[in-house]
């Protein structure tokens, strides 16, 4: 390959990426693969698009209405000022920015495994050592906060938590997150709490509420999941002002286009919250557990969150392939270290589509 000797060696290895490897749906498929809100976006988004001033498109994006909306959204819960906020092209861009800030020779990131694949892979490509706390099958993959805290030392550069967890959908309590942050604060270690799926739970449970207590806390949030705007590529970081200045040195100053800024600023004023669908998700997850039988186990999860990890007890089974034969698309467990092909991450559908999913699992059990 031309000039391959000029490319960093860490980029020459294969990486996991379920975004690249997920099968494409067809007319007969029930797509339960990528982590979106199956109910889509609020109606307000249509009004914003219809009324959008297209003359904003020929200028570089400078509008601050989205950042102002974020500050207003968290008013009364956390003492946030505009200087605490960085708007980004979704949470994945935010996470890449942050890893770039912290990646250095002999740097270490402590996290649970399985977790969001792109963070693990990107951290390694940037030269970071991943110190992963593997959750245990015999504990149904429940995250052990005490074990994670025990891994955090003065040699740790960064702690990464996704809450809710991707792929399991399980959540940590504010008290559990506070304990992690206390250890990080004492050792001068930053802690990213990736809240990509946190809009499916209440704002009172968000780590943002802990931000004023801990300088080490970095909350990363997105509009792609709960708010149903994955195509808008919009997200944000909340952290201390000093770190925001460092992020600004490597960030694109024009992140988030004008359409996304207009959308998100209005969406955050919307009285209808993404967590309103939690009852539907809980009903579907309960029915799915019943349909799985004895051979397919659902890992620890929060039933309000529309993703879960399913494991077939026979490790030789390719569960994604089996489900594809039932016209149900999922993400293979092989995309999440250290899971195997007998696992899948499944994003539950709407309540109206749930019957097709439940019947597929009942047929699979037979």
Beta strands, then each sheet from edge to edge (+ up, - down):
strand 1: 30-31
strand 2: 85-88
strand 3: 108-113
strand 4: 129-134
strand 5: 158-162
strand 6: 190-194
strand 7: 217-222
strand 8: 235-238
strand 9: 296-298
strand 10: 307-312
strand 11: 328-329
strand 12: 331-332
strand 13: 343-347
sheet 1: 1+ 11+
sheet 2: 2+ 8- 7+ 6+ 5+ 3+ 4+
sheet 3: 9+ 10- 13+ 12-
end
